[in-house]
Amino acid sequence: MQSLLTRAGRRLLAHTIVLLAAAGALGACANETTAPALNTPARVAANTAAPSPEPYTTSVDLVVERVADSPTYGTTVRLGVACSTTQVFDLIIDLEQQVKTDKGKQLVQGSNTWSAYTCDQGKTSVISVISPTDGKLDFQLGRGKVRARIANYQPGVEPVDVTTRVRIVADGS
């Protein structure tokens, strides 16, 4: 038996079915029982009680630029720091990694705190050496996770806490 539709016709029919199914799912949200109410009294009260973002006069941006392991320095994290005004705060950098050992996978963690870091207006990079906290296992080349955040900042500074997956690479130095 020959097909009534060409290959292009079947593809168009499949796309139409997918679009109609998506439209039906979105249409279900328009129902009063499933869609959230826009201006309920509780939401209005919560919005008036919540602090507005206006009190922040300084923004801080943190970007993990590179994580490397070298025989000379150990494991280092290069962090890009940008401030809209000059501020002083603590800069905390954490690194963790699951490593394979003869006992199975184990978590290696390390942290470094840069107390009273002075962030001048503009962008700069800092390099922080991260040593494992237990001292038994070292970081290895491969996947890891970095968390960078600020603490002990002045009023008006927008808090920042960044967590990102990284690859620990070999550094030739």
Order of alpha helices (4+ residues) and beta strands (2+ residues): alpha-alpha-beta-beta-beta-beta-beta-beta-beta
